[in-house]
Amino acid sequence: MQKVQPMSIHERLQMRMKAFELKKQGKFEEAEKLERQIPMPPWLAEFAKKHLGSEYLIEYGWNLSEAEAEFGEDWLSR
């Protein structure tokens, strides 16, 4: 299994601020796409899988790299 380098808080903040600016400009779809590139915390990914289903996570293209690093690459299909 490949070790994932976690995104720093600074990188996450930069992306969130960019998304905020895009929303202020009325570019909601672009902002949402950018926000989904930020790795979802493993605990939240597990919660979303349980309550919303794996299909939701796949369909909307969430970045699950940290959850895969913690739970294994096949966690979404288990």
BELBEL-V457701 format. One record per pair of residues at least 24 apart in sequence whose ideal C-beta (glycine too) atoms are under 10 Angstrom apart, sorted by the first residue. I is the first residue (numbers start at 1). J is the second residue. If there is no record, write none. Layout:
I	J
I	J
This chain:
1	68
1	69
1	72
1	73
2	65
2	68
2	69
2	73
3	69
4	39
4	65
4	66
4	67
4	68
4	69
4	70
5	65
5	69
6	39
6	65
6	66
6	69
7	37
7	38
7	39
7	63
7	65
7	66
11	38
11	39
12	38
12	39
13	38
14	38
32	60
32	61
33	60
33	61
35	62
35	63
36	60
36	61
36	62
36	63
37	61
37	62
37	63
38	62
38	63
38	66
39	63
39	64
39	65
39	66
39	67
39	68
39	69
40	64
40	65
40	66
40	67
41	66
41	67
41	70
42	66
42	67
42	68
42	69
42	70
42	71
42	75
43	67
43	70
45	70
45	71
45	75
45	76
46	70
46	71
46	75
46	76
49	75
49	76
49	78
54	78
